[in-house]
């Protein structure tokens, strides 16, 4: 029997957005904010990126099969947060690509007797080269937990 839960935006992102609207979340220095005032879209993107980076990251190295418009490829998680995942892989996946992947968290990592499967749907927000491999940052827009 499986227990399944589906979420369409994680609670941390909603909380950060509420803090930003209240003005209690400082993401860009005052001087930088003045300079960016001329470019509202850039300012919005920088604040959004800072909010995404604020979640604690957990260094988990797990094998994953990443599905994108250009096909599937093997990847390994480098770190996982409430907002997203950083992958290491041998192939580039362009920024803006929509991706699907499943993370199988070992039971001992999450404090269960059984493994927890997380089916994720997201988008690539960062891509860079690191030590001969590609680093690909993905924001998780939707996820679904399954537990045996």
C-alpha positions as CSV (number, residue, x, y, z in Angstrom):
1,X,0.0,0.0,0.0
2,X,1.3,3.5,-0.9
3,X,0.7,6.8,0.8
4,X,1.0,9.6,-1.8
5,X,1.2,13.3,-1.3
6,X,1.4,15.9,-4.1
7,X,2.6,19.5,-3.7
8,X,2.6,22.3,-6.3
9,X,5.0,24.8,-4.7
10,X,6.8,24.2,-1.5
11,X,5.8,26.0,1.6
12,X,9.2,27.6,2.1
13,X,8.8,29.5,-1.2
14,X,5.4,30.8,-0.1
15,X,6.9,32.0,3.2
16,X,9.8,33.7,1.5
17,X,7.4,35.5,-0.9
18,X,5.3,36.7,2.1
19,X,8.4,37.9,3.9
20,X,9.5,39.7,0.7
21,X,6.2,41.5,0.4
22,X,6.3,42.5,4.1
23,X,9.8,43.8,3.6
24,X,11.3,41.5,6.2
25,X,13.5,39.5,3.8
26,X,16.6,41.4,2.8
27,X,18.0,40.0,-0.4
28,X,19.8,42.8,-2.2
29,X,21.9,45.6,-0.6
30,X,20.4,49.1,-0.6
31,X,23.0,50.4,-3.0
32,X,22.6,47.5,-5.4
33,X,18.8,47.9,-5.2
34,X,19.1,51.6,-6.2
35,X,21.3,50.6,-9.2
36,X,18.8,47.9,-10.2
37,X,15.8,50.3,-9.9
38,X,16.3,51.2,-13.5
39,X,15.9,47.5,-14.5
40,X,12.9,46.2,-12.6
41,X,13.0,42.8,-14.4
42,X,16.6,42.2,-13.4
43,X,15.8,43.2,-9.8
44,X,12.9,40.8,-9.6
45,X,15.1,38.0,-11.0
46,X,17.9,38.6,-8.6
47,X,15.5,38.7,-5.6
48,X,13.8,35.5,-6.8
49,X,17.2,33.8,-7.2
50,X,18.3,34.9,-3.7
51,X,15.1,33.5,-2.2
52,X,15.6,30.2,-4.0
53,X,19.2,30.0,-2.6
54,X,18.2,30.7,1.0
55,X,16.9,27.2,1.7
56,X,19.2,24.8,3.6
57,X,21.0,22.4,1.3
58,X,21.7,18.7,2.1
59,X,24.7,17.1,0.4
60,X,23.1,13.9,-0.9
61,X,24.8,12.0,-3.8
62,X,22.1,9.8,-5.4
63,X,21.7,8.4,-8.9
64,X,18.9,9.9,-10.9
65,X,17.5,9.6,-14.5
66,X,16.7,13.1,-15.7
67,X,14.0,13.4,-18.5
68,X,13.9,16.5,-20.6
69,X,12.6,17.5,-24.1
70,X,15.9,16.4,-25.6
71,X,15.7,12.9,-24.0
72,X,16.9,11.2,-20.8
73,X,20.3,11.2,-19.2
74,X,22.0,9.8,-16.1
75,X,22.7,12.3,-13.3
76,X,23.8,12.4,-9.7
77,X,22.4,14.7,-7.1
78,X,25.0,16.9,-5.4
79,X,22.7,18.7,-3.0
80,X,19.0,18.8,-2.4
81,X,17.0,21.6,-0.8
82,X,13.3,22.4,-0.3
83,X,13.5,24.5,-3.5
84,X,15.5,22.4,-5.8
85,X,18.4,20.1,-6.7
86,X,21.9,20.5,-8.0
87,X,22.9,17.7,-10.4
88,X,26.2,16.6,-11.8
89,X,26.0,15.1,-15.3
90,X,28.0,14.6,-18.5
91,X,25.5,16.4,-20.7
92,X,24.2,20.0,-20.8
93,X,20.6,20.7,-20.2
94,X,19.8,24.3,-21.3
95,X,18.5,26.8,-18.8
96,X,14.7,27.0,-19.2
97,X,14.3,23.3,-20.0
98,X,11.4,21.5,-18.3
99,X,12.6,18.3,-16.6
100,X,11.1,15.3,-14.8
101,X,13.0,13.0,-12.4
102,X,12.5,10.6,-9.5
103,X,14.6,10.7,-6.3
104,X,14.7,7.6,-4.2
105,X,15.7,8.7,-0.7
106,X,17.1,5.9,1.4
107,X,14.9,5.1,4.5
108,X,17.8,5.6,6.9
109,X,18.3,9.2,5.5
110,X,14.6,10.2,6.2
111,X,14.2,8.1,9.4
112,X,11.9,5.4,7.9
113,X,12.1,1.7,7.6
114,X,11.5,2.0,3.8
115,X,12.8,4.2,1.1
116,X,10.8,7.3,0.0
117,X,10.2,8.0,-3.7
118,X,9.8,11.6,-4.8
119,X,8.6,12.2,-8.3
120,X,9.6,15.7,-9.4
121,X,8.7,18.1,-12.2
122,X,10.8,21.3,-12.5
123,X,12.9,23.6,-14.7
124,X,16.5,24.2,-15.2
125,X,17.6,27.6,-13.8
126,X,21.4,27.2,-13.8
127,X,23.9,25.3,-15.9
128,X,27.7,25.5,-15.6
129,X,30.9,23.4,-16.1
130,X,32.6,22.0,-13.0
131,X,35.6,19.7,-13.1
132,X,34.8,18.4,-16.5
133,X,31.2,17.7,-15.8
134,X,28.1,19.8,-16.1
135,X,26.4,21.3,-13.0
136,X,22.7,21.7,-13.5
137,X,20.5,23.5,-11.0
138,X,16.8,22.7,-11.1
139,X,13.9,24.4,-9.3
140,X,11.2,21.9,-8.3
141,X,7.8,23.2,-9.3
142,X,5.8,20.1,-8.4
143,X,6.6,17.0,-6.4
144,X,4.8,13.8,-5.4
145,X,5.8,11.6,-2.4
146,X,5.3,7.9,-2.4
147,X,6.1,5.7,0.5
148,X,5.8,1.9,0.7
